[in-house]
Amino acid sequence: MEMHNFSSGPSILPPEVLQKASEAVLNFNNSGLSLIEISHRDPSFVEIMNSARNLALELLNLENKGYSALFLQGGASLEFVRVANNLLKVDGKAGYINTGNWANNAQNEAAYFGAVVEIASSKDKNYSYIPKNIVVPNNLDYLHITTNNTIYGTQFKDFPETDVPLVCDMSSDIFSRNLDFSKFDLIYACAQKNAGTSGINLIVVKDELLNKTRSIPNIMNYKKHIERESMYNTPSVFSVYVSYLTLKWLKDLGGIAAVDRRNLAKANLMYSEIDRNSLFYGTAAVEDRSTMNVTFFLKDEKLTTTFDELCLSEGIYGVKGHRTAGGYRASMYNALPMTSVQKLVEVMQRFETRFL
Ligand SMILES: *Cc1c(COP(=O)(O)O)cnc(C)c1O
C-alpha cells in the first residue's frame, strides 16, 4: 500500500534521500566502507560536513553575511540551554514569547541559567494564536521566539520589531518559506522536521553575537564549535549526511522559493477542507495558521475510532494530534507531496458522506 506520511517528527524524507542514505551505509562513495564506520576526520566526511554547512547558509541566503552554520548533537532541547549559555549575561536578562509547549520549555530551561522574562503569551487561549503588537523592552540580551508551534499549529507571519538580538527556534518551519533570514541573529532547528533526521541540530548564528560569551564549558560554546568547524567532538555522521542530502535535494528543487509555493498550495487545500467539511473544525486563529502543522478536531468525538480506522486502511500515517493537544494534526513538511494532501482530503470527504 502507498503510505502517506504526516508524522510530526521524525518525519517524511524525499525518496531520493532515503535511497542515497541507505547506499552510503552499505558502501560510501564506492570506498568499500560504510559511512558509519569511517573516521569523521576522513576527508570525504569533512567535505560532507563543510558542504552541509555551506548549503544551509546558501539556502537561507546568508552566505558571506557574517553568519556561521553548525551541525551539533543534542536535539532542539539542548539548544534551549546552549542559547542561554552563550547569550545570557551574568547580570542580564532574556525575553521569551510563550506560544506553545516548546516555547515554554525553551524559557524554563533558560531560567536555570539566568534571568528570563515572559514578554507575551498565548497560553490564555490554549496557544491557539500568536500575540500581536508585542512591545519588546530594549534592555534584553536577546528575544526568543518559536516561529512555528508544531503542537498547536500556529506560526508567526510577522516578527516583533526590535533592536535586541532575535533568536528563534525554527525547528518545524526552517527552509519552508521565503523570509528575510538576516532579520534573525540566531536560528536553530532540530533536523528531524524539515532538514534531515533526528540526532542533530542546525544552528545558524551571527558571528558578532558571540563576542562576549561568558565562561562556559567548550561543548556548550558556539564559538568553540565554529573554530573547530563543527568537529569539536565526534559529530553524528549519519544525521549530518542525511541533512546534507536533504539540503541538496532542496537546492535541486529550486530552493526555498520553490517549496514555499508548494507548501502554500498544500496548506490552502488542507485548510479549505477543514473549513468546508461539516464533521471537522480547526482551532488555530485563521491569520496565524501554520503551513507546516495543520491541527483539526472532530466535532463529534465519538467518530474518532471510525476515522482512525479509515486513515489506517488508506495508508494515512501520523495524523494523531500531540498527546497534550488531542485531536488531529497533519504535518506537511517540505518532503510531503501534494498527492498525500489530496489523499487525506479525499478521505475526509468520503468520511463526511458516510455520516451526513
Ligand atoms: C520538535 C521540536 C522541538 C524538540 O526537538 P528535540 O529534538 O526533540 O529536542 C523543539 N522545538 C520545536 C518548535 C519543535 O518542533
The ligand as a Gaussian input file, in Angstrom:
#p B3LYP/6-31G(d) Opt

LIG

0 1
 C       10.294000      19.100000      17.719000
 C       10.525000      20.421000      18.300000
 C       11.408000      20.607000      19.397000
 C       12.079000      19.465000      20.136000
 O       13.143000      18.926000      19.493000
 P       14.005000      17.757000      20.160000
 O       14.979000      17.493000      19.059000
 O       13.098000      16.611000      20.448000
 O       14.646000      18.291000      21.391000
 C       11.617000      21.895000      19.833000
 N       11.003000      22.950000      19.256000
 C       10.141000      22.807000      18.244000
 C        9.484000      24.003000      17.656000
 C        9.874000      21.539000      17.735000
 O        9.012000      21.397000      16.723000

